[in-house]
């Protein structure tokens, strides 16, 4: 199988490991932002952000070599974040047409022109004629790249194509669960980043006050899973998907390590939201959960019914108030628990 | 309301804070093991294991003063661990008769004489004529004692008595959710300690290998919740209880801090199970999850049907094999994920 991975950042590059281990012809294309990475990889050096070197069989392509990179590709991995996906799709034009399936690691929502919010896979599907597989589940890229045990979920209603993707990617250390519930995986994958901010805030309170706040943080966890399940259900997905790898499991990783937790921690210690977001952005870190909280809140508003967002999605509503209205963090989070 | 807390360890003593804050007449009785604590508290010193001093209004009683401690008690809190509950019940004789309700913080199962395994509240209920309320949810005792936000769940089928307990304990910082699903709370509260060992093992692998194992640990989380829900369901409880404070939320705390996680970590780093258990026990630390894994596995065997425990409860089965048969930790855990 010929597989082209678009985006030589951490997660895109990491996926070269299982696919190359299965003996496929793997090509990795770097966007303009990945020039330094491409140069390092071509010089046989370790991936600058990922740690380990790539498998030797992987061929690396620079930005200008997009046509060569995609030549004959049967499976294409969109290995860019939700912030990178629009520019990369624009750059690709109709080059994705012809692939058997597109897999995407981006987590988030897209705002369509009429203001409607939709899963990112819908956006991708518009630009190609292949089915778009969503990838969810706890996968710290460096662990995938070094071959430490990782279990993920691939989602697509089309079972035959899903099976092909499964067989192409699964290795003894990279286990691929499959589900038809693409919506559930997408909602969970996007929203767990938002809820990780909320739980990160509880950690920040701990740092700010010097007093442990484990009980508060833990109490927020099942609320996060419940609200993600409610949102998935409202959008046509399934609660059990959210309770699994793409939701609860990935939330466990995201609250243990990661940018979204870091943003929450900063807010919890008293850094104003705007300042925290700018400071992370200036260090090159875009916060997917921040955008997901806003998009998720707008979606939830549409589904909430009479009780409003605060009734059906109290934690998301509290998070939104903290992020956008400067609501006091400790009181607002705690009020959501009640 | 007159409330007597039996057991002056961390959790028993911590519950003096919300009840005293509500203006109740709170009495704390220390078992023979609590002599040093009782002496310190009577001298006006901070609780030696809990940190803060108790509220001034709380009256402290030593082991010999059990009758005075229980005199006129309307609510009784059994504040001892699952290991302490049998000896304390034996010591109490029929002194619990007369209370309006007994609340218990112990998490675990009891082995009845005929070898049948049952929730601890059944054991307690045998010794008194009052309803027995199970307490679940993430509550690190020091946070409860210092008045940091904590949300717990009280469980009892009898709604009127449950309401009395709720109103007696709930404060602005100690929030009490209520449920009729006592079985669900008990299974979750007991089994989360067992599953925390499994997730702790993944942390130990991280220490042993120097390579992060976040993905494996996270993948185990939803399996733990799913298996606890299955066991609760088989015993007449409800899956949504397990997904809430007593299960998923408390598991988040238990894998972040606590003895059960520590045991897992030791096993993951390669310490033989027996040695790890003995070493913790000799430091005065009994591991509730170790006993719960054994009891839970026996229960699961009874419910598993044709596929066996490994089919319906793969993670519990793997944990059991590691704890009792010396199965290789990394391979055994990972095989359970598949």
Contacts between the chains, C-beta under 8 A, distances in Angstrom:
chain1	res1	chain2	res2	distance
A	137	B	219	7.4
A	138	B	214	6.7
A	138	B	215	5.0
A	138	B	218	3.5
A	138	B	219	6.1
A	139	B	215	5.7
A	140	B	212	6.5
A	140	B	214	5.0
A	140	B	215	5.7
A	142	B	212	7.0
A	143	B	211	7.5
A	143	B	212	5.9
A	143	B	213	7.2
A	143	B	214	6.5
A	143	B	215	4.8
A	144	B	215	7.3
A	146	B	211	6.4
A	148	B	211	5.8
A	148	B	212	7.2
A	148	B	213	6.0
A	148	B	215	6.5
A	148	B	216	6.9
A	149	B	213	7.1
A	149	B	215	6.4
A	149	B	216	4.3
A	149	B	219	7.5
A	149	B	330	7.8
A	149	B	334	4.9
A	149	B	337	7.2
A	150	B	215	4.0
A	150	B	216	7.3
A	150	B	219	7.4
A	151	B	215	7.1
A	151	B	216	7.8
A	151	B	219	4.0
A	151	B	337	5.1
A	173	B	334	7.9
A	175	B	219	8.0
A	175	B	337	6.1
A	175	B	338	5.9
A	211	B	143	7.5
A	211	B	146	6.4
A	211	B	148	5.8
A	212	B	140	6.4
A	212	B	142	7.0
A	212	B	143	5.9
A	212	B	148	7.2
A	213	B	143	7.2
A	213	B	148	6.0
A	213	B	149	7.1
A	214	B	138	6.7
A	214	B	140	5.0
A	214	B	143	6.5
A	214	B	253	5.1
A	214	B	256	6.1
A	214	B	257	6.4
A	215	B	138	5.1
A	215	B	139	5.7
A	215	B	140	5.7
A	215	B	143	4.7
A	215	B	144	7.3
A	215	B	148	6.4
A	215	B	149	6.4
A	215	B	150	4.0
A	215	B	151	7.1
A	215	B	253	7.0
A	216	B	148	7.0
A	216	B	149	4.3
A	216	B	150	7.3
A	216	B	151	7.8
A	217	B	252	7.2
A	218	B	138	3.5
A	218	B	249	4.5
A	218	B	250	6.7
A	218	B	252	4.3
A	218	B	253	4.4
A	218	B	256	7.8
A	219	B	137	7.4
A	219	B	138	6.1
A	219	B	149	7.5
A	219	B	150	7.4
A	219	B	151	4.0
A	219	B	175	8.0
A	219	B	245	6.4
A	219	B	249	5.6
A	221	B	248	6.0
A	221	B	249	5.2
A	221	B	252	4.7
A	222	B	243	5.9
A	222	B	244	4.9
A	222	B	245	6.5
A	222	B	247	7.8
A	222	B	248	4.7
A	222	B	249	4.9
A	225	B	243	6.8
A	225	B	248	6.7
A	226	B	243	7.3
A	226	B	244	8.0
A	243	B	222	5.8
A	243	B	225	6.8
A	243	B	226	7.3
A	243	B	243	6.9
A	244	B	222	4.8
A	244	B	226	8.0
A	245	B	219	6.4
A	245	B	222	6.5
A	247	B	222	7.8
A	248	B	221	6.0
A	248	B	222	4.7
A	248	B	225	6.7
A	248	B	248	7.0
A	249	B	218	4.5
A	249	B	219	5.6
A	249	B	221	5.2
A	249	B	222	4.9
A	250	B	218	6.7
A	252	B	217	7.2
A	252	B	218	4.3
A	252	B	221	4.7
A	252	B	252	7.7
A	253	B	214	5.1
A	253	B	215	6.9
A	253	B	218	4.4
A	256	B	214	6.1
A	256	B	218	7.8
A	257	B	214	6.4
A	330	B	149	7.8
A	334	B	149	4.9
A	334	B	173	7.9
A	337	B	149	7.2
A	337	B	151	5.1
A	337	B	175	6.1
A	338	B	175	5.9
